Amino acid sequence: MDITSLYNVTSGAVRQAEKSSAIGKEALEKKDDSFGDIFQKAIDNINTTNSYLSDMENEEVKWMLGETENTHDLTIAINKATTALQYTVTVRDKLLEAYKELMQIQI
């Protein structure tokens, strides 16, 4: 379903609601993502993943040394790190797949 027609609403009340909501403002703004912006977001994603992995290792060490008996924090740190790592690997795989497709283009 194409939702672009929803932005062509003529009702004044609907237009006012669209302009006043955060989602409406975001939809109305033009996003010009350059390669540098996308690349910076990818670097930030890697840094966040590394931070989660470091937090997980710190929680594991604390638990192994007996400094904490709270396994809940350990479990949360492990799940955050695992999810972030899976996401990062998926993004990397998609980027490599796109690169390979570009390399196969005949000029």
Secondary structure, DSSP 4 states (H G I P E B T S, - for coil): ---GGGG----HHHHHHHHHSHHHHHHHSPP---HHHHHHHHHHHHHHHHHHHHHHHHHHHHHHTTS---HHHHHHHHHHHHHHHHHHHHHHHHHHHHHHHHHT---
